[in-house]
C-alpha cells in the first residue's frame, strides 16, 4: 500500500472520528456559574455537570434558537454526513480494482473538500456569532469548549485528507 493511501486513510479515520464526536457532544460552549453547576451546550443539546442531558432547545434561551445557530447546526451536520459518505466510498473502494479506485478517490476527495468548506463555514459562523451574541471567548465565564476545538481539528484533518485523496486519484 503506498504511503499516501495509508496516510490518507489514517487522516480520514481521524477526521471521521473527530467530526462525529464533535457533532454529538454537548460541549461546544460552557456557561460557568458560581455556586451552581456549570451548563454545557453543544449543537444539539445541553447538559449540567451531572450528565442530565436535555434536547436541542437549550441554546442560551430555552424558547428561541437564533437563525445563525440553526445554520451552524445544518452546515456542520451536512459536513459530517458528507465525511461519512466519502469515508464509506473510500473503504469500499479499497477492495476494488485500481482504475475504479482512482475514480472513487477523486469523487471522495471532492466530497471531502465540500464537507471541509461547509464545516469551516459552520465553525466560523458559530465562533463569530457566538462571540458577538453570547459573549463567548476562549476564557472566562462564557467560553468555547473542547467539542468546538475537536470540530476545528476534525475539519482541518478532513481538508488535508481530501488533498491526499485527490492527489492519489489523479496520479493513477
N, C-alpha and C positions, 0 to 999 in steps of 0.2 A: 504494500500500500504506500503510495507516495506520501511524503511528509505533508504536503499541502492538504491532502484529503484527511489525514489523521488530525492535523491541527484544526482544520475547518470543522470536523466532526466534534472535536473536543469543545471548541468555541460554541458550536451550535447547541450542544448539550448544556453548557454553562448558561448560555443566553436563554434557552427554553426554561431551565430551572429557575433562574433569577426572575424572569418576567412573570411566570405563573405565580411564584411566591409573592412577588410584589403586588400583583393584581388582587390576590386573595386576602392578604393580611390587613388587619385594621391598624396599621402603623405608618401612615403617610404623614401625619402630624399629631402632635400631642399638646394638650392644654394642661399645664402644670397648675396645681392649686395648693394652697397652704391649708393644712388641717383636714383635707379630704382626699379621696382617691383621684389620681390623675385620670384624664379622659383621653383615650387614643382614638384616632379616626383614620379610616382608610377610604378607598374609593367606594366601597360597597357596604361599609358598616362601621361600627364603633364598639369599643369595649372599655370598661373600667379595669383597674388593676386585678380584679378578681376573676377575669375571664367571663364576665357577664356580657355576652355578645348581643348587640341589637342590630336592627336592619338598616337599610340604606338611608332612611330619613334623618339620620343623626348629625348631619354636617352642620355644626355650629348652631343652627336654628332648626329645631325638630320639624317645623312646619314648612320651611321653604328651602329648597336646594337651588343655589344660583345656577344660571344658564351655563356659565363658564365651567362650573363643577361638573355638570351633566356632559358638556362637550369633552372634558378631560376623561370622564368615565368611558364614553363611547369610543373616543380615539384610542385610548390605551387598550380597551378590550378588543377592538379591531386589530390593533398591532399584535397583541398576544395570539389572537386567532390566526393571523397570517403566519406568525412564527410556528405555531403548532402545525399548520398545513404544510409549510415548507420543510419542517423537520420530518414530517411523515413522508413527504416526497423523497427527501434525501435518503432516509433509512430504507425505504423500499427500493429506490434506485440503486443502492449499493449492491444489490443482488442481481442486477441486470447487466446486459452487455455494455461495452464501452461506448458505442455510438448512442445508445439510449441514455446512458448516464450523463453524457455530455449535454444533451438537450435538457434533461431534468435538472442538472446543476445550474444551467443558465436560468431556467424558469424559477427554481427555488431561490437563487441569488437575487433575481428581480423582485420576487415577493418579499424577500428579507429587506431589500432596500426600501420598498414601500412601507413595510412594517416599521423600519427604523425612522422614516420620516414621520409617520403617524404617531409613533411613540414619543419621538422628540418633541413634536408639537404639543402633545398632551402634557408632557412634563414641563415644558416651557410655560404653557398656559396655567397649569397648576401652580408652578413656582411664582410667576409674576402676579397673577391674580390673588393667590393665597397670601402673598406678601402685602399687597395693597389693600385687599378687602378684609382679611382676617388678622393682619399684623404679624404674620408668620416670619420667622427668621431662623438662622442656624443655631441660635442660642436664646435663652430667655424662657418666659412662661408660655409663650405660643411659638412653637418651633417645629420645623420639619423633622420627621422621624426616620428611622432606618429603612422602612419599607419603600419610601421615596428614593433613597440613595441606592437601594438594591435595584430598583427600576432603572435608574440612571445608568448603573453599571451594566445591567442586562441589555439595554438598548445599545450601549456602546459596543458590547461584545457582538450583538446582532449585526451591526453595521460592518464591523471588521470581518465577521463570518461571511456576510454577503459578498464582500470583496473577494475573499478566498474562493467561494464557490463560483463566482463569475469568472475569475481568472482560470480556475480549473475547467470550467465549461468551454471557454474559448481556446484553451490550449490543446484540447483533444480534437 
